[in-house]
Amino acid sequence: MFGTELKGGPTQDEILAIDIVKLGLKKGDIFADIGCGTGKVSVAASMIAKQVFAIDRRPEAIKHARTVIRKAGVDNITFFEGEALDFLTRIEKLDCAFVGGSGELEEVLEILAQKVSGSIVVNAVLIHTVDIAISSLKRLGIFKEALQVQVSRSHALGEGMMFRPSEQVYIIVGGR
């Protein structure tokens, strides 16, 4: 159901499970998925949140996410094609936000810190992004924790079994 045609996605199921727990989503929440990519995080959040905003600057990502979301049969997701900063200036408040990709991360986190009443979760694979996320959230006084997560999946090797590691993902958590 969730393709891999887009650069950087989709979020692995195991990582997504941690993201959802760290977000602390509740029924009735208003949630933003910044850098929505394949739409996988948006779909998972839509099962809990009242309203989901799926934001991506790439037209191909929005097109792909719309297909995934239509197949999932959810109707509480609103799309915004464009820069995250443009979206954030138009929204009054959010309960939780996920950042799976964004240029101008420091600025995005600054605005999220003002508009999000709950948790902000950032997924990163680049050390530079981890540094920006942690230092920004610390400067804003809302840093909670950072996790390094790597999943290994079983893989047949001859008549035996081995585990093949996937790429590491860093999960940075902030909020009130």
OpenMM code with the backbone's topology and positions (N, CA, C; nanometers):
from openmm import Vec3, app, unit

residues = "MET PHE GLY THR GLU LEU LYS GLY GLY PRO THR GLN ASP GLU ILE LEU ALA ILE ASP ILE VAL LYS LEU GLY LEU LYS LYS GLY ASP ILE PHE ALA ASP ILE GLY CYS GLY THR GLY LYS VAL SER VAL ALA ALA SER MET ILE ALA LYS GLN VAL PHE ALA ILE ASP ARG ARG PRO GLU ALA ILE LYS HIS ALA ARG THR VAL ILE ARG LYS ALA GLY VAL ASP ASN ILE THR PHE PHE GLU GLY GLU ALA LEU ASP PHE LEU THR ARG ILE GLU LYS LEU ASP CYS ALA PHE VAL GLY GLY SER GLY GLU LEU GLU GLU VAL LEU GLU ILE LEU ALA GLN LYS VAL SER GLY SER ILE VAL VAL ASN ALA VAL LEU ILE HIS THR VAL ASP ILE ALA ILE SER SER LEU LYS ARG LEU GLY ILE PHE LYS GLU ALA LEU GLN VAL GLN VAL SER ARG SER HIS ALA LEU GLY GLU GLY MET MET PHE ARG PRO SER GLU GLN VAL TYR ILE ILE VAL GLY GLY ARG".split()
positions = [
    Vec3(0.0818, -0.1196, 0.0000),
    Vec3(0.0000, 0.0000, 0.0000),
    Vec3(0.0858, 0.1253, 0.0000),
    Vec3(0.1973, 0.1244, 0.0705),
    Vec3(0.2815, 0.2428, 0.0786),
    Vec3(0.4037, 0.2204, -0.0082),
    Vec3(0.4111, 0.2903, -0.1207),
    Vec3(0.5209, 0.2722, -0.2137),
    Vec3(0.6471, 0.3419, -0.1686),
    Vec3(0.7539, 0.3147, -0.2414),
    Vec3(0.8822, 0.3750, -0.2081),
    Vec3(0.9307, 0.4617, -0.3237),
    Vec3(0.8397, 0.5089, -0.4091),
    Vec3(0.8789, 0.5865, -0.5258),
    Vec3(0.9397, 0.7207, -0.4890),
    Vec3(0.9092, 0.7730, -0.3725),
    Vec3(0.9575, 0.9039, -0.3327),
    Vec3(1.0876, 0.8939, -0.2563),
    Vec3(1.1754, 0.9893, -0.2804),
    Vec3(1.3017, 0.9962, -0.2081),
    Vec3(1.2736, 1.0163, -0.0594),
    Vec3(1.3379, 0.9332, 0.0245),
    Vec3(1.3276, 0.9515, 0.1683),
    Vec3(1.2118, 0.8823, 0.2362),
    Vec3(1.1382, 0.7983, 0.1693),
    Vec3(1.0238, 0.7381, 0.2368),
    Vec3(1.0007, 0.5977, 0.1902),
    Vec3(0.9046, 0.5313, 0.2414),
    Vec3(0.8187, 0.5713, 0.3530),
    Vec3(0.8841, 0.5420, 0.4893),
    Vec3(0.8284, 0.5982, 0.5927),
    Vec3(0.8744, 0.5729, 0.7292),
    Vec3(0.8532, 0.4246, 0.7608),
    Vec3(0.9559, 0.3608, 0.8165),
    Vec3(0.9444, 0.2193, 0.8542),
    Vec3(0.8351, 0.2036, 0.9608),
    Vec3(0.7646, 0.0924, 0.9566),
    Vec3(0.6555, 0.0673, 1.0518),
    Vec3(0.7010, 0.0799, 1.1970),
    Vec3(0.8163, 0.0250, 1.2276),
    Vec3(0.8655, 0.0259, 1.3652),
    Vec3(0.8996, 0.1682, 1.4116),
    Vec3(0.9538, 0.2480, 1.3216),
    Vec3(0.9851, 0.3881, 1.3520),
    Vec3(0.8551, 0.4659, 1.3685),
    Vec3(0.7602, 0.4386, 1.2801),
    Vec3(0.6295, 0.5042, 1.2882),
    Vec3(0.5626, 0.4765, 1.4228),
    Vec3(0.5725, 0.3544, 1.4703),
    Vec3(0.5119, 0.3192, 1.6001),
    Vec3(0.5721, 0.4042, 1.7125),
    Vec3(0.7030, 0.4216, 1.7095),
    Vec3(0.7681, 0.5058, 1.8110),
    Vec3(0.7250, 0.6505, 1.7950),
    Vec3(0.7208, 0.6988, 1.6703),
    Vec3(0.6779, 0.8368, 1.6450),
    Vec3(0.5392, 0.8636, 1.7027),
    Vec3(0.4460, 0.7732, 1.6776),
    Vec3(0.3078, 0.7925, 1.7244),
    Vec3(0.3039, 0.7961, 1.8769),
    Vec3(0.3780, 0.7091, 1.9427),
    Vec3(0.3823, 0.7095, 2.0891),
    Vec3(0.4417, 0.8403, 2.1398),
    Vec3(0.5527, 0.8845, 2.0812),
    Vec3(0.6187, 1.0074, 2.1262),
    Vec3(0.5343, 1.1314, 2.0983),
    Vec3(0.4519, 1.1276, 1.9942),
    Vec3(0.3625, 1.2398, 1.9658),
    Vec3(0.2536, 1.2520, 2.0723),
    Vec3(0.2126, 1.1391, 2.1291),
    Vec3(0.1073, 1.1425, 2.2308),
    Vec3(-0.0253, 1.1904, 2.1760),
    Vec3(-0.0537, 1.1563, 2.0514),
    Vec3(-0.1801, 1.1972, 1.9884),
    Vec3(-0.3013, 1.1507, 2.0691),
    Vec3(-0.4025, 1.2385, 2.0736),
    Vec3(-0.5274, 1.2053, 2.1421),
    Vec3(-0.6444, 1.2339, 2.0491),
    Vec3(-0.7558, 1.1688, 2.0755),
    Vec3(-0.8782, 1.1960, 1.9994),
    Vec3(-0.9067, 1.3455, 2.0065),
    Vec3(-0.9426, 1.4030, 1.8950),
    Vec3(-0.9748, 1.5444, 1.8920),
    Vec3(-0.8575, 1.6351, 1.8603),
    Vec3(-0.7356, 1.5798, 1.8508),
    Vec3(-0.6181, 1.6626, 1.8227),
    Vec3(-0.6167, 1.7142, 1.6792),
    Vec3(-0.5513, 1.8286, 1.6629),
    Vec3(-0.5213, 1.8847, 1.5314),
    Vec3(-0.3716, 1.8640, 1.5119),
    Vec3(-0.3366, 1.7957, 1.4031),
    Vec3(-0.2008, 1.7457, 1.3812),
    Vec3(-0.1475, 1.7906, 1.2457),
    Vec3(-0.0191, 1.8228, 1.2391),
    Vec3(0.0446, 1.8560, 1.1116),
    Vec3(0.1575, 1.7583, 1.0836),
    Vec3(0.1609, 1.7074, 0.9606),
    Vec3(0.2666, 1.6201, 0.9104),
    Vec3(0.3458, 1.7013, 0.8093),
    Vec3(0.4565, 1.7578, 0.8539),
    Vec3(0.5363, 1.8470, 0.7705),
    Vec3(0.6407, 1.7654, 0.6961),
    Vec3(0.6336, 1.7733, 0.5636),
    Vec3(0.7153, 1.6871, 0.4781),
    Vec3(0.6486, 1.5513, 0.4713),
    Vec3(0.5209, 1.5503, 0.4355),
    Vec3(0.4374, 1.4292, 0.4453),
    Vec3(0.4815, 1.3158, 0.3539),
    Vec3(0.5581, 1.3455, 0.2506),
    Vec3(0.6107, 1.2394, 0.1649),
    Vec3(0.5049, 1.1429, 0.1162),
    Vec3(0.5166, 1.0177, 0.1547),
    Vec3(0.4255, 0.9130, 0.1069),
    Vec3(0.2864, 0.9192, 0.1709),
    Vec3(0.2714, 0.9960, 0.2780),
    Vec3(0.1424, 1.0047, 0.3457),
    Vec3(0.1232, 0.9023, 0.4556),
    Vec3(0.2226, 0.8184, 0.4781),
    Vec3(0.2104, 0.7103, 0.5755),
    Vec3(0.1890, 0.7612, 0.7182),
    Vec3(0.2637, 0.8637, 0.7586),
    Vec3(0.2464, 0.9196, 0.8932),
    Vec3(0.1092, 0.9867, 0.9040),
    Vec3(0.0680, 1.0560, 0.8001),
    Vec3(-0.0636, 1.1215, 0.7996),
    Vec3(-0.1760, 1.0203, 0.8196),
    Vec3(-0.1677, 0.9079, 0.7492),
    Vec3(-0.2705, 0.8041, 0.7631),
    Vec3(-0.2732, 0.7497, 0.9055),
    Vec3(-0.1564, 0.7190, 0.9606),
    Vec3(-0.1511, 0.6658, 1.0977),
    Vec3(-0.2082, 0.7669, 1.1967),
    Vec3(-0.1729, 0.8933, 1.1817),
    Vec3(-0.2230, 0.9977, 1.2723),
    Vec3(-0.3730, 1.0175, 1.2565),
    Vec3(-0.4242, 1.0010, 1.1352),
    Vec3(-0.5670, 1.0243, 1.1089),
    Vec3(-0.6569, 0.9244, 1.1820),
    Vec3(-0.6003, 0.8124, 1.2225),
    Vec3(-0.6774, 0.7126, 1.2964),
    Vec3(-0.7059, 0.7594, 1.4394),
    Vec3(-0.6300, 0.8595, 1.4855),
    Vec3(-0.6455, 0.9105, 1.6212),
    Vec3(-0.6914, 1.0564, 1.6206),
    Vec3(-0.6223, 1.1393, 1.5450),
    Vec3(-0.6484, 1.2833, 1.5456),
    Vec3(-0.7812, 1.3181, 1.4783),
    Vec3(-0.8345, 1.4317, 1.5166),
    Vec3(-0.9583, 1.4832, 1.4553),
    Vec3(-0.9287, 1.5385, 1.3162),
    Vec3(-0.8190, 1.6148, 1.3042),
    Vec3(-0.7830, 1.6785, 1.1781),
    Vec3(-0.6337, 1.6644, 1.1550),
    Vec3(-0.5967, 1.6253, 1.0331),
    Vec3(-0.4562, 1.6111, 0.9946),
    Vec3(-0.4299, 1.7024, 0.8759),
    Vec3(-0.3209, 1.7767, 0.8838),
    Vec3(-0.2733, 1.8568, 0.7718),
    Vec3(-0.1481, 1.7903, 0.7183),
    Vec3(-0.1487, 1.7546, 0.5903),
    Vec3(-0.0345, 1.6906, 0.5245),
    Vec3(0.0315, 1.7946, 0.4346),
    Vec3(0.1544, 1.8322, 0.4680),
    Vec3(0.2232, 1.9406, 0.3992),
    Vec3(0.3472, 1.8866, 0.3304),
    Vec3(0.3657, 1.9240, 0.2034),
    Vec3(0.4888, 1.8903, 0.1320),
    Vec3(0.5063, 1.9896, 0.0192),
    Vec3(0.6296, 2.0275, -0.0071),
    Vec3(0.6590, 2.1226, -0.1141),
    Vec3(0.6645, 2.0553, -0.2509),
    Vec3(0.6756, 1.9217, -0.2517),
    Vec3(0.6913, 1.8486, -0.3772),
    Vec3(0.5555, 1.8043, -0.4315),
    Vec3(0.5187, 1.8502, -0.5508),
    Vec3(0.3904, 1.8100, -0.6096),
    Vec3(0.3766, 1.6582, -0.6215),
    Vec3(0.4878, 1.5896, -0.6541),
    Vec3(0.4821, 1.4435, -0.6683),
    Vec3(0.4541, 1.3757, -0.5342),
    Vec3(0.4994, 1.4355, -0.4238),
    Vec3(0.4714, 1.3797, -0.2914),
    Vec3(0.3239, 1.3961, -0.2577),
    Vec3(0.2695, 1.5135, -0.2834),
    Vec3(0.1265, 1.5371, -0.2563),
    Vec3(0.0416, 1.4429, -0.3408),
    Vec3(0.0775, 1.4265, -0.4670),
    Vec3(0.0023, 1.3359, -0.5554),
    Vec3(0.0077, 1.1933, -0.5016),
    Vec3(0.1260, 1.1492, -0.4634),
    Vec3(0.1414, 1.0140, -0.4104),
    Vec3(0.0647, 0.9971, -0.2788),
    Vec3(0.0792, 1.0946, -0.1901),
    Vec3(0.0107, 1.0874, -0.0606),
    Vec3(-0.1410, 1.0849, -0.0791),
    Vec3(-0.1927, 1.1628, -0.1715),
    Vec3(-0.3388, 1.1610, -0.1983),
    Vec3(-0.3852, 1.0204, -0.2369),
    Vec3(-0.3066, 0.9519, -0.3200),
    Vec3(-0.3410, 0.8152, -0.3618),
    Vec3(-0.3399, 0.7211, -0.2417),
    Vec3(-0.2358, 0.7289, -0.1613),
    Vec3(-0.2241, 0.6428, -0.0428),
    Vec3(-0.3406, 0.6684, 0.0532),
    Vec3(-0.3720, 0.7935, 0.0748),
    Vec3(-0.4779, 0.8311, 0.1691),
    Vec3(-0.6153, 0.7898, 0.1162),
    Vec3(-0.6366, 0.8051, -0.0131),
    Vec3(-0.7635, 0.7607, -0.0729),
    Vec3(-0.7794, 0.6094, -0.0552),
    Vec3(-0.6715, 0.5327, -0.0784),
    Vec3(-0.6764, 0.3867, -0.0614),
    Vec3(-0.7010, 0.3482, 0.0844),
    Vec3(-0.6519, 0.4301, 0.1768),
    Vec3(-0.6717, 0.4024, 0.3195),
    Vec3(-0.8142, 0.4356, 0.3633),
    Vec3(-0.8861, 0.5127, 0.2828),
    Vec3(-1.0255, 0.5436, 0.3124),
    Vec3(-1.0465, 0.6422, 0.4264),
    Vec3(-0.9516, 0.7314, 0.4487),
    Vec3(-0.9682, 0.8310, 0.5546),
    Vec3(-1.0092, 0.9645, 0.4929),
    Vec3(-1.0835, 1.0430, 0.5699),
    Vec3(-1.1345, 1.1686, 0.5146),
    Vec3(-1.1076, 1.2909, 0.6032),
    Vec3(-1.0173, 1.2771, 0.6970),
    Vec3(-0.9885, 1.3902, 0.7857),
    Vec3(-0.8484, 1.4477, 0.7622),
    Vec3(-0.8000, 1.4334, 0.6383),
    Vec3(-0.6677, 1.4851, 0.6029),
    Vec3(-0.6837, 1.5950, 0.4984),
    Vec3(-0.6233, 1.7100, 0.5259),
    Vec3(-0.6233, 1.8227, 0.4342),
    Vec3(-0.4811, 1.8429, 0.3842),
    Vec3(-0.4660, 1.8603, 0.2546),
    Vec3(-0.3346, 1.8761, 0.1943),
    Vec3(-0.2978, 2.0222, 0.1761),
    Vec3(-0.1676, 2.0481, 0.1881),
    Vec3(-0.1129, 2.1796, 0.1571),
    Vec3(0.0147, 2.1573, 0.0779),
    Vec3(0.0128, 2.1960, -0.0489),
    Vec3(0.1319, 2.1845, -0.1325),
    Vec3(0.2057, 2.3173, -0.1284),
    Vec3(0.3244, 2.3151, -0.0719),
    Vec3(0.4029, 2.4375, -0.0612),
    Vec3(0.4995, 2.4279, 0.0552),
    Vec3(0.5592, 2.5403, 0.0861),
    Vec3(0.6579, 2.5472, 0.1939),
    Vec3(0.5899, 2.5391, 0.3299),
    Vec3(0.6540, 2.4699, 0.4220),
    Vec3(0.6004, 2.4550, 0.5579),
    Vec3(0.5787, 2.5906, 0.6237),
    Vec3(0.6709, 2.6835, 0.6028),
    Vec3(0.6569, 2.8160, 0.6646),
    Vec3(0.5315, 2.8874, 0.6152),
    Vec3(0.4971, 2.8713, 0.4876),
    Vec3(0.3734, 2.9314, 0.4348),
    Vec3(0.2516, 2.8725, 0.5032),
    Vec3(0.2509, 2.7407, 0.5199),
    Vec3(0.1392, 2.6753, 0.5890),
    Vec3(0.1289, 2.7247, 0.7335),
    Vec3(0.2421, 2.7264, 0.8023),
    Vec3(0.2422, 2.7594, 0.9455),
    Vec3(0.1972, 2.9021, 0.9732),
    Vec3(0.2167, 2.9930, 0.8789),
    Vec3(0.1679, 3.1298, 0.9000),
    Vec3(0.0160, 3.1372, 0.8873),
    Vec3(-0.0454, 3.0379, 0.8264),
    Vec3(-0.1909, 3.0374, 0.8049),
    Vec3(-0.2694, 2.9635, 0.9132),
    Vec3(-0.2003, 2.8850, 0.9940),
    Vec3(-0.2691, 2.8035, 1.0941),
    Vec3(-0.2566, 2.8719, 1.2300),
    Vec3(-0.3639, 2.8666, 1.3072),
    Vec3(-0.3633, 2.9339, 1.4369),
    Vec3(-0.2954, 2.8511, 1.5454),
    Vec3(-0.3356, 2.7228, 1.5546),
    Vec3(-0.2770, 2.6375, 1.6579),
    Vec3(-0.2800, 2.4926, 1.6145),
    Vec3(-0.1910, 2.4150, 1.6755),
    Vec3(-0.1835, 2.2714, 1.6532),
    Vec3(-0.1646, 2.2039, 1.7883),
    Vec3(-0.2099, 2.0796, 1.7981),
    Vec3(-0.1871, 2.0029, 1.9206),
    Vec3(-0.0547, 1.9277, 1.9149),
    Vec3(-0.0216, 1.8734, 1.7974),
    Vec3(0.1014, 1.7969, 1.7784),
    Vec3(0.1505, 1.8191, 1.6359),
    Vec3(0.2809, 1.7996, 1.6164),
    Vec3(0.3370, 1.8116, 1.4817),
    Vec3(0.4502, 1.7125, 1.4639),
    Vec3(0.4590, 1.6612, 1.3420),
    Vec3(0.5654, 1.5697, 1.3017),
    Vec3(0.6404, 1.6355, 1.1870),
    Vec3(0.7726, 1.6350, 1.1947),
    Vec3(0.8542, 1.6888, 1.0869),
    Vec3(0.9373, 1.5743, 1.0309),
    Vec3(0.8988, 1.5298, 0.9122),
    Vec3(0.9701, 1.4213, 0.8465),
    Vec3(1.0638, 1.4730, 0.7400),
    Vec3(1.0482, 1.5993, 0.7069),
    Vec3(1.1345, 1.6623, 0.6088),
    Vec3(1.0964, 1.8078, 0.5971),
    Vec3(1.1960, 1.8926, 0.5936),
    Vec3(1.1682, 2.0343, 0.5790),
    Vec3(1.2981, 2.1080, 0.5568),
    Vec3(1.2953, 2.1990, 0.4620),
    Vec3(1.4031, 2.2957, 0.4542),
    Vec3(1.3733, 2.3939, 0.5669),
    Vec3(1.4655, 2.4780, 0.5965),
    Vec3(1.4426, 2.5815, 0.6982),
    Vec3(1.3937, 2.5233, 0.8308),
    Vec3(1.4548, 2.4126, 0.8725),
    Vec3(1.4108, 2.3412, 0.9922),
    Vec3(1.4117, 2.4296, 1.1161),
    Vec3(1.5141, 2.5091, 1.1314),
    Vec3(1.5234, 2.5955, 1.2492),
    Vec3(1.4038, 2.6903, 1.2578),
    Vec3(1.3688, 2.7523, 1.1466),
    Vec3(1.2556, 2.8449, 1.1422),
    Vec3(1.1233, 2.7713, 1.1638),
    Vec3(1.1112, 2.6540, 1.1041),
    Vec3(0.9898, 2.5737, 1.1204),
    Vec3(0.9700, 2.5386, 1.2681),
    Vec3(1.0761, 2.4946, 1.3337),
    Vec3(1.0656, 2.4589, 1.4755),
    Vec3(1.0338, 2.5801, 1.5623),
    Vec3(1.0850, 2.6957, 1.5255),
    Vec3(1.0553, 2.8183, 1.5991),
    Vec3(0.9052, 2.8484, 1.5969),
    Vec3(0.8447, 2.8383, 1.4803),
    Vec3(0.7004, 2.8647, 1.4685),
    Vec3(0.6202, 2.7541, 1.5370),
    Vec3(0.6623, 2.6290, 1.5186),
    Vec3(0.5921, 2.5184, 1.5847),
    Vec3(0.5939, 2.5359, 1.7364),
    Vec3(0.7050, 2.5832, 1.7897),
    Vec3(0.7154, 2.6043, 1.9347),
    Vec3(0.6100, 2.7022, 1.9846),
    Vec3(0.5701, 2.7952, 1.9010),
    Vec3(0.4685, 2.8941, 1.9369),
    Vec3(0.3263, 2.8413, 1.9182),
    Vec3(0.3080, 2.7513, 1.8228),
    Vec3(0.1726, 2.7109, 1.7840),
    Vec3(0.1303, 2.5725, 1.8310),
    Vec3(0.2253, 2.4908, 1.8763),
    Vec3(0.1939, 2.3532, 1.9172),
    Vec3(0.1815, 2.3471, 2.0692),
    Vec3(0.0673, 2.2959, 2.1152),
    Vec3(0.0443, 2.2860, 2.2599),
    Vec3(0.0969, 2.1549, 2.3182),
    Vec3(0.1244, 2.0567, 2.2332),
    Vec3(0.1716, 1.9261, 2.2803),
    Vec3(0.3110, 1.8958, 2.2291),
    Vec3(0.3264, 1.7806, 2.1645),
    Vec3(0.4576, 1.7329, 2.1222),
    Vec3(0.4925, 1.7664, 1.9780),
    Vec3(0.6225, 1.7824, 1.9562),
    Vec3(0.6798, 1.7985, 1.8232),
    Vec3(0.7816, 1.6850, 1.8083),
    Vec3(0.7686, 1.6078, 1.7019),
    Vec3(0.8616, 1.4976, 1.6772),
    Vec3(0.9273, 1.5196, 1.5415),
    Vec3(1.0598, 1.5098, 1.5401),
    Vec3(1.1374, 1.5250, 1.4171),
    Vec3(1.2083, 1.3929, 1.3898),
    Vec3(1.1945, 1.3407, 1.2679),
    Vec3(1.2725, 1.2247, 1.2256),
    Vec3(1.3852, 1.2738, 1.1370),
    Vec3(1.5044, 1.2185, 1.1560),
    Vec3(1.6201, 1.2599, 1.0776),
    Vec3(1.7105, 1.1407, 1.0508),
    Vec3(1.7793, 1.1460, 0.9382),
    Vec3(1.8820, 1.0467, 0.9091),
    Vec3(2.0189, 1.1116, 0.8985),
    Vec3(2.0232, 1.2419, 0.8792),
    Vec3(2.1490, 1.3143, 0.8696),
    Vec3(2.1878, 1.3739, 1.0048),
    Vec3(2.3142, 1.3606, 1.0417),
    Vec3(2.3642, 1.4144, 1.1680),
    Vec3(2.3430, 1.5662, 1.1733),
    Vec3(2.3600, 1.6333, 1.0612),
    Vec3(2.3396, 1.7784, 1.0547),
    Vec3(2.1963, 1.8153, 1.0953),
    Vec3(2.0999, 1.7384, 1.0482),
    Vec3(1.9596, 1.7629, 1.0831),
    Vec3(1.9364, 1.7374, 1.2314),
    Vec3(1.9980, 1.6323, 1.2842),
    Vec3(1.9872, 1.6018, 1.4273),
    Vec3(2.0394, 1.7201, 1.5082),
    Vec3(2.1553, 1.7728, 1.4686),
    Vec3(2.2154, 1.8854, 1.5387),
    Vec3(2.1234, 2.0077, 1.5362),
    Vec3(2.0693, 2.0393, 1.4204),
    Vec3(1.9790, 2.1547, 1.4092),
    Vec3(1.8556, 2.1345, 1.4964),
    Vec3(1.7959, 2.0148, 1.4897),
    Vec3(1.6733, 1.9884, 1.5665),
    Vec3(1.6990, 1.9988, 1.7167),
    Vec3(1.8036, 1.9332, 1.7649),
    Vec3(1.8318, 1.9352, 1.9092),
    Vec3(1.8672, 2.0758, 1.9561),
    Vec3(1.9569, 2.1429, 1.8847),
    Vec3(1.9978, 2.2765, 1.9294),
    Vec3(1.8818, 2.3751, 1.9221),
    Vec3(1.7976, 2.3640, 1.8214),
    Vec3(1.6807, 2.4537, 1.8108),
    Vec3(1.5824, 2.4293, 1.9245),
    Vec3(1.5490, 2.3030, 1.9491),
    Vec3(1.4534, 2.2715, 2.0562),
    Vec3(1.5094, 2.3103, 2.1935),
    Vec3(1.6399, 2.2936, 2.2138),
    Vec3(1.7014, 2.3359, 2.3401),
    Vec3(1.6942, 2.4876, 2.3549),
    Vec3(1.7288, 2.5603, 2.2485),
    Vec3(1.7242, 2.7061, 2.2513),
    Vec3(1.5829, 2.7556, 2.2818),
    Vec3(1.4832, 2.6841, 2.2313),
    Vec3(1.3432, 2.7209, 2.2532),
    Vec3(1.2902, 2.6729, 2.3879),
    Vec3(1.3719, 2.5962, 2.4601),
    Vec3(1.3335, 2.5486, 2.5925),
    Vec3(1.2311, 2.4368, 2.5926),
    Vec3(1.2240, 2.3619, 2.4809),
    Vec3(1.1225, 2.2558, 2.4722),
    Vec3(1.1813, 2.1194, 2.4352),
    Vec3(1.3127, 2.1051, 2.4406),
    Vec3(1.3752, 1.9760, 2.4083),
    Vec3(1.3402, 1.8741, 2.5174),
    Vec3(1.2978, 1.7545, 2.4756),
    Vec3(1.2688, 1.6454, 2.5696),
    Vec3(1.3729, 1.5348, 2.5615),
    Vec3(1.3935, 1.4799, 2.4408),
    Vec3(1.4865, 1.3690, 2.4256),
    Vec3(1.5173, 1.3442, 2.2784),
    Vec3(1.6253, 1.2681, 2.2571),
    Vec3(1.6599, 1.2228, 2.1226),
    Vec3(1.6873, 1.0729, 2.1304),
    Vec3(1.6402, 1.0013, 2.0314),
    Vec3(1.6591, 0.8569, 2.0260),
    Vec3(1.7290, 0.8200, 1.8959),
    Vec3(1.8141, 0.7205, 1.9012),
    Vec3(1.8737, 0.6624, 1.7818),
    Vec3(1.8116, 0.5238, 1.7693),
    Vec3(1.7465, 0.4979, 1.6569),
    Vec3(1.6750, 0.3716, 1.6400),
    Vec3(1.7216, 0.3045, 1.5113),
    Vec3(1.7487, 0.1767, 1.5226),
    Vec3(1.7822, 0.0986, 1.4041),
    Vec3(1.7112, -0.0349, 1.4143),
    Vec3(1.6424, -0.0691, 1.3096),
    Vec3(1.5672, -0.1937, 1.3042),
    Vec3(1.6466, -0.2936, 1.2207),
    Vec3(1.6511, -0.4167, 1.2648),
    Vec3(1.7119, -0.5238, 1.1857),
    Vec3(1.6034, -0.6254, 1.1544),
    Vec3(1.5999, -0.6683, 1.0290),
    Vec3(1.4988, -0.7643, 0.9852),
    Vec3(1.5643, -0.8964, 0.9475),
    Vec3(1.4920, -1.0043, 0.9734),
    Vec3(1.5444, -1.1364, 0.9398),
    Vec3(1.5610, -1.1500, 0.7887),
    Vec3(1.6611, -1.2265, 0.7524),
    Vec3(1.6936, -1.2471, 0.6119),
    Vec3(1.7539, -1.3871, 0.5985),
    Vec3(1.7031, -1.4631, 0.5032),
    Vec3(1.7546, -1.5985, 0.4823),
    Vec3(1.8978, -1.5918, 0.4309),
    Vec3(1.9799, -1.6776, 0.4849),
    Vec3(2.1186, -1.6881, 0.4413),
    Vec3(2.1515, -1.8374, 0.4376),
    Vec3(2.1589, -1.8910, 0.3158),
    Vec3(2.1781, -2.0357, 0.3014),
    Vec3(2.0597, -2.1055, 0.3654),
    Vec3(2.0914, -2.1963, 0.4557),
    Vec3(1.9838, -2.2665, 0.5261),
    Vec3(1.9564, -2.2044, 0.6624),
    Vec3(2.0229, -2.0933, 0.6897),
    Vec3(2.0065, -2.0269, 0.8182),
    Vec3(1.9370, -1.8927, 0.8052),
    Vec3(1.9519, -1.8161, 0.9077),
    Vec3(1.8870, -1.6865, 0.9145),
    Vec3(1.9851, -1.5860, 0.9726),
    Vec3(1.9833, -1.4674, 0.9179),
    Vec3(2.0629, -1.3575, 0.9715),
    Vec3(1.9733, -1.2359, 0.9871),
    Vec3(2.0253, -1.1334, 1.0482),
    Vec3(1.9518, -1.0083, 1.0577),
    Vec3(2.0259, -0.9031, 0.9770),
    Vec3(1.9507, -0.8319, 0.8933),
    Vec3(2.0068, -0.7266, 0.8099),
    Vec3(1.9574, -0.5926, 0.8642),
    Vec3(2.0491, -0.5058, 0.9094),
    Vec3(2.0070, -0.3770, 0.9664),
    Vec3(1.9602, -0.2796, 0.8593),
    Vec3(1.8610, -0.2003, 0.8957),
    Vec3(1.8152, -0.0925, 0.8087),
    Vec3(1.8908, 0.0339, 0.8471),
    Vec3(1.8665, 0.1419, 0.7756),
    Vec3(1.9378, 0.2651, 0.8093),
    Vec3(1.8883, 0.3212, 0.9422),
    Vec3(1.9791, 0.3832, 1.0143),
    Vec3(1.9455, 0.4408, 1.1440),
    Vec3(1.8549, 0.5621, 1.1258),
    Vec3(1.7667, 0.5800, 1.2203),
    Vec3(1.6807, 0.6971, 1.2221),
    Vec3(1.6941, 0.7605, 1.3599),
    Vec3(1.7027, 0.8918, 1.3606),
    Vec3(1.7082, 0.9664, 1.4859),
    Vec3(1.5714, 1.0308, 1.5064),
    Vec3(1.5185, 1.0143, 1.6246),
    Vec3(1.3885, 1.0717, 1.6589),
    Vec3(1.4133, 1.1755, 1.7673),
    Vec3(1.3826, 1.2995, 1.7347),
    Vec3(1.4053, 1.4092, 1.8283),
    Vec3(1.2683, 1.4583, 1.8744),
    Vec3(1.2519, 1.4670, 2.0066),
    Vec3(1.1221, 1.4987, 2.0653),
    Vec3(1.1297, 1.6291, 2.1428),
    Vec3(1.0323, 1.7131, 2.1197),
    Vec3(1.0206, 1.8373, 2.1952),
    Vec3(0.8750, 1.8645, 2.2261),
    Vec3(0.8520, 1.9658, 2.3014),
    Vec3(0.7150, 2.0044, 2.3308),
    Vec3(0.6949, 2.0413, 2.4756),
    Vec3(0.5708, 2.0605, 2.5080),
    Vec3(0.5334, 2.1061, 2.6434),
    Vec3(0.4887, 1.9903, 2.7311),
] * unit.nanometer
topology = app.Topology()
chain = topology.addChain("A")
for resn in residues:
    res = topology.addResidue(resn, chain)
    for name in ("N", "CA", "C"):
        topology.addAtom(name, app.Element.getBySymbol(name[0]), res)
